[in-house]
Amino acid sequence: MLDWLRRADTRAKETPAPRKVAARVIVVGERELPLVIKKLGHARRMTLRLAPDGSEARVSIPAWCRVGDAEAFARDRADWLAGQLANLPEARHIAPGASLNFRGEMLVIQWTEAARRKPVIDAGHLIIGGPQESLSRRLQRWLESEAMWHFGVDLAHYCAKTGHDVPRLALSRAQRRWGSCASDGSIRINWRLIMAPDFVRRSVVAHEVAHMTHFDHSPAFHAHLDTLFEGDVGAANRWLKRHGRSLYAQFG
């Protein structure tokens, strides 16, 4: 009797399998592209974007908007998405002999099993040893480590100029945003910026530090940023607009 009750209790606690929901796709040219629709409480209109790596189309809509309208919105702009896909940089794989961007410089990966596991830069080459099968993973960890160090130096520099205490810093893996400053003052910077030229990376850090004084994009904010950043903010923004997607050509 007790055994029967135990079995019955086990069956009662079983949770039915969740019902599968078909993924949304949109036909772009000759391929099907995943379509991600997200409702945002602060959105006032529908916006369509292509993921930086071209893996999916994304529509942001106001909370009151219907999903069906968002799907139609994306379908009507399939030609625009096709143009965006055509402009994506060619994917580059991490392998011996391939190139890797670091601080705006193109380095050739020179792998030798007997070399040190920690990468060494020498005359346009990135020399690295260790297991070849973990090469991509180890190089990404190295880039993230370099990013954290350089971002930290940049952050301390701009905080000193503004008189702010250095806030908590973290790396971001966002698909679109290069940096963010939270209401508690903590700052996140996209790790891929370590592959961009120094002035581009530093402009993003300066931008987020400027938000510690002006938590908006008002004229006062831009005036403050112009005095804080030693370079040309416009040139840095143009570089990101023109080449930003190329930073997603490696490491997925």
Residue pairs with C-beta under 8 A, 6 or more apart in sequence:
23 34
24 34
24 35
24 36
24 37
24 71
25 32
25 33
25 34
25 35
26 32
26 33
26 35
26 57
26 71
26 74
26 75
26 78
26 81
27 33
27 75
27 78
28 57
28 78
28 81
28 82
28 85
29 78
29 82
29 85
33 56
33 57
33 81
33 85
34 55
34 56
34 57
35 56
35 57
35 58
35 59
35 71
35 74
36 56
36 57
36 58
36 59
37 58
37 59
37 61
37 67
37 70
37 71
38 58
38 59
38 60
38 61
39 60
39 61
39 62
39 63
39 65
40 60
40 61
40 62
40 63
41 63
43 60
43 61
43 62
43 63
44 62
45 62
46 59
46 60
46 61
46 62
46 65
46 69
46 70
46 73
47 59
47 60
48 57
48 58
48 59
48 73
48 74
48 77
48 80
48 81
49 57
49 58
49 59
49 60
49 176
50 56
50 57
50 58
50 81
50 84
50 85
51 57
51 58
51 175
52 175
52 176
52 244
52 245
52 247
52 248
53 88
53 175
53 245
53 248
53 249
53 252
54 84
54 85
54 88
57 74
57 81
59 70
59 71
59 73
59 74
61 67
61 69
61 70
74 81
88 245
89 245
89 246
89 248
89 249
90 249
91 249
91 250
92 98
92 99
92 249
92 250
93 136
93 250
94 100
94 109
94 135
94 136
94 139
94 250
94 251
95 109
95 135
96 109
96 110
96 111
96 132
96 135
97 108
97 109
97 110
98 108
98 109
99 106
99 107
99 108
99 109
100 106
100 107
100 108
100 109
100 126
100 139
100 195
100 250
101 107
101 195
101 196
101 246
101 247
102 121
102 126
102 143
102 146
102 194
102 195
103 150
103 194
103 195
103 196
103 197
103 198
103 201
104 195
104 196
104 197
104 198
104 200
105 124
106 124
107 121
107 124
107 125
107 126
108 124
108 125
108 126
109 125
109 126
109 128
109 135
109 139
110 125
110 126
110 127
110 128
111 128
111 129
111 132
111 135
112 127
112 129
113 129
113 130
113 131
113 132
114 129
115 127
115 128
115 129
115 130
116 127
116 128
116 129
117 128
117 129
117 130
117 138
118 128
118 142
119 126
119 127
119 128
119 139
119 142
120 126
120 127
120 128
121 127
126 139
128 135
128 138
128 139
130 138
136 251
140 251
143 191
143 194
143 195
144 171
144 191
144 194
146 194
147 171
147 189
147 191
147 193
147 194
148 169
148 171
148 191
150 194
150 201
151 169
151 171
151 189
151 193
151 194
151 201
151 205
152 169
154 201
154 202
154 205
154 206
155 166
155 167
155 169
155 187
155 205
155 209
156 166
158 205
158 206
158 209
158 228
158 229
159 165
159 166
159 167
159 209
159 212
161 228
162 209
162 210
162 212
162 213
162 228
164 209
164 212
164 213
167 185
167 186
167 187
167 212
168 185
168 186
168 187
169 186
169 187
169 188
169 189
170 186
170 187
170 188
171 188
171 189
171 190
171 191
172 179
172 180
172 188
172 189
172 190
172 191
173 190
173 191
174 180
174 188
174 190
177 190
178 189
178 190
178 193
178 204
178 240
178 244
179 187
179 188
179 189
179 190
179 204
179 205
179 207
179 208
180 187
180 188
180 208
181 187
181 208
181 209
181 211
181 212
181 215
182 188
183 215
185 212
187 205
187 208
187 209
189 201
189 204
189 205
189 208
190 204
192 247
192 248
193 200
193 201
193 204
193 247
194 201
195 247
196 239
196 240
196 243
196 247
197 239
199 231
199 232
199 235
199 236
200 236
200 239
200 240
202 229
202 230
202 231
203 229
203 231
203 233
203 236
203 237
204 236
206 225
206 228
206 229
207 225
207 229
207 233
209 228
210 221
210 224
210 225
210 228
211 221
213 221
213 224
214 220
214 221
214 224
225 233
226 233
